[in-house]
């Protein structure tokens, strides 16, 4: 018995073939796959976590999930359109979007315009939809900040040009967000600013000044409002006798949901915390706790891994692109999604105090979902512009088109053979 080994030419071809992560379209497909899986998991978990509250409110267990499906149906075409928009169009969009978000952030604070929910005025009620201006502000700051730093790149050696007007404008937006109040979104907005400054090479003293100022301001605001101070004091032990039925109730119920899930969970739809009197906000801010309760540690780690994959792909896009604006914008979008997801999950597992921000692509709500999908579409647009990506994508599309044409040209089935001595034209003549 003989064995056949590959020849020298085959070995050279195998050695020259790049690995999966070295191929031009690796980032493109990583973003698509991780986003699609997170959206699918999010829709299933919103359907499960909202079924009880949905039936109590709308007399249908599927009403809230149908609404989430509508938001996804709007967001996916927006993702596709944004993935086809050229980089120069995104640069022109930054300033108008930032000005619009500032106007809406001012409007949401006006009584009668902003909708007050649980003491926070974060939404503007529209027909069939609640608009959250702070979500638009994340996108506006990312685009405007990236364009500003690119236009001033020759002046950035002077720290004054590096800081002004970027830092004052973002600080003003963050102050408007804190007036709602919304500490979680303020953290995300600040993270976007710091990521932009990090990419352009800001000196360490700028970051030290920003971090110390943020800590000082946060301490003053925590001491100024009793409910914020109560959240900080109840954070260390939310299930204690003192905080269990007060400020620590939501955090304690979330921890109990995770504990009940164990390794593999109670099963999809079997959550006990989603029932009345259980976990508050089970399909919005605390949907991650329902994931842990129903799907266990395996489910929570899967979600964490998918966010890590999306973050890796975004960083890879920022590193591989040759356009300075795309590099900055991709970094800002990636940090936006990664920090928001990390803060939400850290809140649920009890590592940080409750901040009140949704889990991207998972939590219910179109006001957060649609801008996030637009930002991911921008990542896809930048990934398509990577070196060799456009050529590889056209080659794949060409092969797919040839496959479709070849399939269409193939006969439906074999032509039936005729028996000898018979004909299809008229009756067979009688034998004489």
N, C-alpha and C positions, 0 to 999 in steps of 0.2 A: 504494500500500500504506500503510495507516494503522496506527499503534500506539496501543494502549489503555493509558492510565495510570490508576493507582488514584485513586479519588475522595478528597475531603477526609476523609470518615468513615473510610475504610479506612486512610488515612495516620495519622489520630489513634489508631485502634485499634492499629496496629503500633507507634507511638511509646509508647503506654501499656503495651504488653505488657512485663513485666519480663524481664531476661536469665535464662539458665538458672541461674546462681549466685545470683540474687536471689530465686528462687522459694522458698516456704516449705519444700518437701520436698527441696531440693538436698542438704542435709547427710545426710538420711535415705538417699537413694539413693547418695550417694558412699560412705557407710560400707558399705552392702550390696554394692555392686559391687566395691569394693577388697577387702573381706573375702572375698567369694566367689572372686575371681580368685587371691588369695593362698592360699586353701585348696586350690584346684584345682592350682595350681603345686606347692604343698607335697606333695600326695598323689602327684603324678606323679614328683617328684624323690625322694621317699622310696622309691617303688617301684623306681626306677632305681638309686639309690645303695645300697639294702639288698639287692638281689637276690643278690649273691655271698655276702655274710655270711649271709643268710637260708637259702640253699641249704646252706651248710656246716654251719649249726647245726640247722636244722629239716628239711633235705632237701626244701625247697620254696622256690622263688625268690619266692613271694608271701606267705609267712607274716607277715613284719614289716609289709608293706603292708596286709594284711588287718586286722592289729591296729590300724594307724593309721586305716583306714577305720572300724573300730568306735569309736575315740575320736571321730572326726568325727561318726559317727552319734549318739553321746551328746551331743556338744557343741552340735550345731545345734538340737535341741529345747531344750537349756538356754538357748541364745541367744534363741530365740523366746519362751520363758517369761519370761526376764529383761527382754525388750523390752516386755512387757505389765505388769510390776510397777510399781505407783505409786511416786512418789518417797518418800512417807512410810514405805513398807515398807523401802526401802533404808536410810533413816536409822535405823530400829530394828535393822537387821541388822548394822551396823558393829561395835558393842561385842561382841556374842556371837561374831562371826566372828574378831575380833582376839584375844579370850581363848582361843578354840579353837586358833588358829594358834600362840599363845605356848605353850600346853600341848603341842602336837605338836612345836614346835621344841625344847622341853626333852626330850621323849620320844625324839626322833631321836638325841640325843647319848648315850643310855643304851646300853651294849653289850648286844647281844641283841635290841634293838628296832630301832635304826637299822641300815640296810644299808650296809656299807662297800664302796665301789667306787673303786679307784685312790687310796686314802688319804683319800677324802672320805666323810663319813657324812651323806648328804643325804636318804635315802629310807627310808620305812617300808614293808616288804614286806607286801602284802595279797594275798589269793588272786587271781591273774591281773592284778595291778595294783601298781605302785610309787607310793606317795603321797609327794609332795615338799611338806612343810609350808611352805617359804618361798614357794611360789606362792600359797597361801592368805593368807599374811601380806601380800603386796602388795595384795590386794583388801581385806583387813581394815583395813590402815592407811589406804587411800584413803577408805573409807566412814566409819570412826571419826573420822579427822582432819577430814574435811569437816563432819561433824555437830558435832564439838566446836567448831570455829571459828565455825560459824553460831550455836550457842548462846551463845558468848562474844563475839559481834560488838560489843556495846556496851562491852566491857572491853578491846578489843584496842589501844586507844591506849597502854595501859601495856605495855611490852615484856615484863614478867614474866608477865602473863596470856597474851601471845602465845606465849611459849616454854614455859611450864609448863601442863599436863603433857605437851604434844605432843612436844617435843624429847626429854625423858628417856625416854618410852615408846618412841619410834622408835629411839633410840640403844640401848635394851635389846634390841629386836628385831634390830637390825643386829649387835649383839654376839653374839647367839645364832646368827645366820646365819654370822658370821665364824668361830665355833667349829667349824663343820662341816668344812672351811672353804669359803666360797663368796663370793669377792670380787665377782664379776659381779652377783649378786643384791643384795649390799650396796650397790653403786653405784646400782642401780635403786631400792631402798628409800630411799636418801638423796635421790635425784632427786625422788621423789614428795613427800617432806617439803618440799624446797625449793620445789617448784612450788606447793604449798598456801600456804606462807608468802609467796610472790611475789604470788599472786592477792589475798590479804588486805592487801597493802601493807606488809610488814615492812620496817623501815629497813635501810639498807645495812650498818650495823655488825653486825646479826644475821647476815647472809650472810657478812660477812668473818670473823666469829668462827667460824661453822660450817665454812667452807672451810679456814681455817687449822688448826682442830682435826682435820678429816678428813685433811689432808695430813700433819700431825704423827703422827697415829695410824697412817696407812698406811706412813709411813717406818719407824716402830718395828716394826710387824708384818712388814715386808719384811726388815728386818735380823734379826728374831728367828728366822725360819724359813729354813733354807738353800735349800729348793726354791723359795721365793718370790724370794729374791735371785738364784738361778740363772735364773729366768724373766726377770727384769729385765735381767740382764747379757747373756742370749742374744737379747733382743728386737731389739736394734739390727741384728744380722747373724745370723739363724738358720741360714743356709746356709753359714756359715764352717766351716772344718775342725774347729774346736774344738767347735762346738755341733751340727753337722750330724746326727750319729748319737746325740745325747743330748737335752738340753732343747730344742733347736731343731728337732727332727725333724718334729713335727706342723706347726709354722708353715712350715717349708721346703717340706714336701709340699703344703700348701695353696697356697703361692705358685706352685709348679710346675704345679698343676692349673689355676690361673687363666691362667698363661702359655701352657699347651698349648691352652686354649680359643680364644685369639685373639679375633677380632671376632665370628664366628658360631658358634664351638664345634665340637666333634668330632661332634656329633649326639646326639640323645636315646638314652641307653642305651650310648653308646660310651665312657664314662669308663674310663680305665686306672687311676686312683688308687683306685677302689673295690675293686680286687682285693686279695687277701691280700698283706701286706707293703707296701701302699701307704699311703694317708692314714688315720690313726686317726679314728674317729667320723665316717664319711663321711655318715651320714644323721641325725646329731644336731647336735652343736655346729658341725661343719664342712660342713653341707649346702650352704652358700652357695658353697663352693669347687667342689663338684660342679656346681652351677648354672653357674658360670663355665666349667668345663671342657666341659660338654656343650652349653650354649646360648650360650657366649661372652659378650663384653661386652654384647651386645644383651640377653641374658637377665638378667644382673646389674643392668643399668640399668632393665629392666622391673620387677624386684622392688623396686628402690630407689624408682622412681616410684610404685608402688602403695603403699608405706609412706608416702611423702610425701603422697599423696592422702588416705590414712586419717588422717594427722596433721593435715592441713589441715581435714578435715571435723570432727575432734574439737575443734580450736581454734575453729572456726566455731560449733559447738554450744555451747561454753562461753561465747562472746561473745554469742550471741543469746538464750540462755535468761534468763528473768526470775526464776528460783528461785536463791537464793544457794547452797543445798546442791548443786543440779545443776551450777552453774558450777564449784564446787570439785571435785566428784567427776569431772566430765567432764575437767577439767584434769589431775587425778591419773591417770586411766586413760590419757589420751592420752600424757602424759609417760612413764608406765610402758612402754607399747608402743613408743613412738618411741625412748626411750633404750636399751631392751633390744635392739631391732633395730639401732640405730646402733652399739652396743658390739660386737654379734656380727659385723656386717659389717666394722667397723674392725679387729677381731681377725683376721679371715680375710685381709684385704688387707695386714696387717702394720703398721697404724697404732698399735695399742696391744698390750700383752702379752696372752697367752691368759688369759681370765677364766672360761671354762667355762659360759657360759649359752647356751641354745638360741635360734634365730631364731624369733620368734613366728609362728604359723600355718604355718610351713614345716617346721621340724625335727620329727623323730619324738618322740612322747611325749604321753600323755594328761594327765599331772599338770600340765603347763604349758599344754596346748592348751585344756582345758575351762575353767579360770579365766579365760583370755584371752577366750574366746568369751562367757563370762558378762559380763565387763567391756564387751565390744563390744555385747552386748545392752542393757546399761545406757545406753550412748551412744545407741542407737536409741530407748530409752525417753525419754531427755531430748530427742532430736530430735523425737519425736512431740508433745512439750509446747511446742515453739517457737511463737511467735505465728503463727497462721494455718495451722500444719502439720496439726493435727487436722481442721480444716474441709476443707483440701485433700485429705487422705487419705480422708475420708468421701465427698467428691465423686467421687474416682477410683473408690472401691469401688462407689458407686452407679452410675456409668456402666458399670463392668464387669459389674455384676449385670444391668443392663438389656440389655447386649449379649448376655449368656448367655441371658436369657429370650427375646430376640428371635430368637436363633439356634435355640433349642429349638422356638419356635413356627412356624418356617419349614417348609413341607412338604418332604418328602424329595426330591420330584422332580415334574415336570409330570404332570397327570392325562392318561392316554391318551385321544385323541379317538376317538369311535365313527364308523364309516362310515355314510353315509346308507343307509337301507333295511334296516339290520340291527338286531337287538335282542338283548339278553342274556337275555331271558326265554323259555326254551324254544326248540325248533327252529323254523326258518323255515318258514312254511306253503307248500305247493306251489301253483304257479300253475295256475289252472283254465283 
